[in-house]
Amino acid sequence: MAWRGQLSRNLKELRILFCQTSPASSSARAFVERNYKDLKTLNPKFPILIRECSGTRPQLWARYDMGVERGVHLEGLTEEQISKAIEDLVKLGATLKA
């Protein structure tokens, strides 16, 4: 899980969007509840934006240099799969810098 400390090196911003009540967003909510503190501790000045809006499908957006953004739909994913999706986005950020 070394990627957790690399957020601020490879991304400019991470946004997690989900509905507060829908079953489709339950894994995204659980991921935020269990992992936000750790991610923020490892990346204290890095913007991790949590957006809750009724009826929103769970999504994850990563912003890189030069305004490049990549998104992932989280509907149907487990917490482990969400973690893997973020890891993949962090690794993508390293390749975009090269």
Secondary structure, DSSP 8 states (H G I E B T S, - for coil): -GGGGGHHHH-SEEEEEE-SS-GGGHHHHHHHHHHHHHHHHHSTTS-EEEEE-TT---EEEEE-GGG-EEEEE-TT--HHHHHHHHHHHHHHHHHHH-
